[in-house]
Amino acid sequence: EADSMQGQREREEKERIACNKAFSAFDAARKAENNEEGIARYREGLDLCPSDEVAHNELGETYARAGRSADARAEFEAALKINPNFARAQKNLDALR
């Protein structure tokens, strides 16, 4: 059991480090000059930190601005799968319907 707990701690630490790296990509996405650049930066960040519901939602918003409704829907749903109580993602999903 101790080995299992140690393994869990190591996985959590690796995820924390990866998510910290992803934040710079998310920041670049927010500052992007166009939707396609923003989408690319969010995808880079989410490759490192797929559990960030805010980034999924913001990527969904960027897809929506780019007219890519199906992609936007998938990202809002991903955000809600991570955090079912994420009101902004739910509002965005409802707006697509």
Secondary structure, 3 states (H helix, E strand, C coil): CHHHHHHHHHHHHHHHHHHHHHHHHHHHHHCCCCHHHHHHHHHHHHHHCCCCHHHHHHHHHHHHHCCCHHHHHHHHHHHHHHCCCCHHHHHHHHHHC
